């Protein structure tokens, strides 16, 4: 088993990039340094979830429903821009047995769903809303990193407008 210390130390040294390249080229169940790839991915996911959860907690504390969701979206974008490789595994859906195996990821998911609940979006619709927000953030971040918009518009302004539209759209989910 690879310790989280190795992950923490290795992330800044390029180790993560080498591992992610190997993960994509190896089949599930293969090993890297004695650790199963699944276990390495699980460690990365938990590390990313802990970091993102800490950021979300700091930025949403004491804010009303809409402002907290806006802060959540901004934090997700910041995290995605700073750690794009880690974001891919961190923002994956939990799956049926994920809560038991991934406590930090489960807590991050529960925190997000609670934010949607405060806006009146509950149950299955909250899960759909979370999927939509993840897609919005990841898609926007990919475009931003790839500089696919070669014009003079500010990304921050475009992202704020996209989040405004998303938040206004939540009213539809909350009413139905």
C-alpha positions in Angstrom: 0.0 0.0 0.0 1.3 3.5 -0.9 1.2 5.9 2.0 -0.4 9.4 1.7 3.0 10.8 2.6 4.4 9.5 -0.6 1.5 11.0 -2.5 1.9 14.4 -0.7 5.6 14.5 -1.4 5.4 13.1 -4.9 2.7 15.4 -6.2 4.9 18.4 -6.5 7.8 16.4 -8.0 6.2 15.1 -11.2 5.5 11.7 -9.6 1.7 12.2 -10.2 2.2 12.8 -13.9 4.2 9.6 -14.3 1.7 7.6 -12.3 -1.3 9.0 -14.2 0.4 8.1 -17.5 1.0 4.6 -16.3 -2.6 4.3 -15.0 -4.0 5.0 -18.4 -1.7 2.5 -20.0 -2.1 -0.3 -17.5 -5.1 -2.5 -16.9 -6.9 -2.3 -13.6 -5.4 -4.7 -11.1 -1.8 -4.2 -12.3 0.7 -3.0 -9.8 3.0 -0.1 -9.4 5.7 -0.5 -6.8 3.7 -3.2 -5.1 0.5 -1.2 -4.9 -2.6 -1.9 -6.9 -3.5 0.9 -9.3 -6.9 1.1 -7.8 -5.4 1.8 -4.4 -3.2 4.6 -5.8 -6.2 6.2 -7.5 -8.1 5.9 -4.2 -5.3 7.7 -2.4 -5.3 10.5 -5.0 -9.1 10.8 -4.8 -9.0 11.0 -1.0 -6.2 13.5 -1.1 -8.0 15.7 -3.6 -11.3 15.4 -1.8 -9.7 16.4 1.5 -8.0 19.4 -0.1 -11.2 20.5 -1.9 -13.4 19.9 1.2 -11.1 22.2 3.3 -11.3 24.9 0.6 -15.0 24.6 0.3 -15.5 24.7 4.1 -13.5 27.9 4.4 -15.2 29.6 1.6 -18.8 28.7 2.3 -18.8 29.1 6.0 -21.4 31.7 7.1 -22.7 32.4 3.6 -26.4 32.2 2.6 -27.6 29.5 0.2 -26.9 31.1 -3.2 -23.6 32.7 -2.1 -22.4 29.4 -0.6 -23.1 27.6 -3.9 -21.4 30.4 -5.8 -18.3 30.1 -3.5 -18.4 26.3 -4.0 -18.3 26.7 -7.8 -15.4 29.2 -7.6 -13.5 26.9 -5.3 -14.0 24.0 -7.7 -12.7 26.1 -10.5 -9.6 27.2 -8.5 -8.9 23.7 -7.6 -9.3 22.5 -11.2 -6.9 25.1 -12.5 -4.3 24.4 -9.8 -4.5 20.6 -9.9 -6.1 19.5 -13.2 -4.9 15.9 -12.9 -6.1 15.5 -9.3 -9.4 17.1 -10.3 -10.2 14.4 -12.7 -10.2 11.7 -10.0 -11.5 14.0 -7.2 -14.8 15.0 -9.1 -15.8 11.5 -10.1 -19.1 10.2 -9.0 -19.0 8.1 -5.8 -20.8 5.0 -7.2 -22.8 2.6 -5.1 -20.2 1.6 -2.5 -18.0 4.7 -2.6 -19.2 6.1 0.7 -17.7 3.2 2.6 -14.4 3.1 0.7 -13.9 6.9 0.2 -14.8 8.8 3.4 -13.4 12.2 2.3 -15.0 11.9 -1.1 -18.2 11.0 0.5 -18.1 14.0 2.9 -17.3 16.3 0.0 -20.3 14.9 -1.9 -22.6 15.2 1.2 -21.4 18.8 1.6 -22.3 19.7 -2.0 -25.7 18.0 -1.7 -26.4 20.0 1.5 -25.6 23.2 -0.3 -28.1 22.3 -3.0 -30.7 21.4 -0.4 -30.4 24.9 1.1 -31.4 26.3 -2.3 -34.5 24.0 -2.4 -33.0 21.4 -4.7 -33.4 18.0 -3.0 -33.0 14.3 -3.5 -32.4 13.1 -7.1 -32.5 16.6 -8.5 -29.7 17.6 -6.2 -27.6 14.8 -7.6 -28.4 16.0 -11.1 -27.5 19.6 -10.1 -24.2 18.5 -8.7 -23.4 16.6 -11.9 -24.3 19.8 -13.9 -22.1 22.0 -11.8 -19.2 19.6 -12.1 -19.6 19.5 -15.8 -19.8 23.3 -16.0 -16.6 23.8 -13.9 -14.6 21.0 -15.6 -15.7 22.1 -19.1 -15.0 25.7 -18.5 -11.6 24.9 -16.9 -10.6 22.7 -19.8 -11.4 25.5 -22.3 -9.5 28.0 -20.1 -6.4 25.8 -19.8 -6.4 25.1 -23.5 -7.1 28.8 -24.4 -9.7 27.8 -26.9 -11.3 31.3 -26.6 -8.8 33.5 -28.4 -10.5 36.8 -27.7 -10.3 39.6 -25.3 -13.0 38.4 -22.9 -12.0 37.8 -19.3 -12.4 34.2 -18.1 -13.4 35.4 -14.6 -16.3 37.4 -16.0 -17.4 34.6 -18.2 -17.3 32.1 -15.4 -19.2 34.5 -13.1 -21.9 34.8 -15.8 -22.0 31.0 -16.2 -22.5 30.5 -12.5 -25.2 33.2 -12.4 -27.1 31.3 -15.1 -26.6 28.0 -13.3 -27.9 29.5 -10.0 -31.0 31.0 -11.7 -31.6 27.6 -13.4 -31.7 26.0 -10.0 -34.9 27.8 -9.3 -36.5 25.6 -12.0 -35.2 22.4 -10.4 -36.4 23.6 -7.0 -40.0 24.4 -8.2 -40.6 21.1 -10.0 
